[in-house]
Amino acid sequence: METPIAGYRILTEQEIETVNNIKSLGTHIETIVQQLKQNYTIDQRWVAIGVTDLQKGLMALTRAVTKPTNF
């Protein structure tokens, strides 16, 4: 059986739920980031660094669960 996404295996229901929880957390973080971006008294350089690091962290958590077989 071929997987729907190249380089990914078929995920269990628990794994799918975990990935969806990570994605939901990302949506919540994005809301906070948008608020920070609207506040120009905050150092936007650090906001940008935080965004990048948070995106990398969420991606790492997703990859930890999905265990892709490709780069």
WOSUL-V146982 format. One record per backbone hydrogen bond with DSSP energy under -0.5 kcal/mol. NH is the residue of the N-H (numbers start at 0). CO is the residue of the C=O. Records with the same first field share a line. If there is no record, write none. Layout:
# WOSUL-V146982
NH: CO / CO
This chain:
# WOSUL-V146982
7: 4
8: 65
15: 11
16: 12
17: 13
18: 14
19: 15
20: 16
21: 17
22: 18
23: 19
24: 20
25: 21
26: 22
27: 23
28: 24
29: 25
30: 26
31: 27
32: 28
33: 29
34: 30
35: 31
36: 32
37: 33
38: 34 / 35
39: 37
41: 38
43: 41
45: 42
46: 42
47: 43
48: 44
49: 45
50: 46
51: 47
52: 48
53: 49
54: 50
55: 51
56: 52
57: 53
58: 54
59: 55
60: 56
61: 57
62: 58
63: 59
64: 60
65: 61
66: 62
68: 6
69: 6
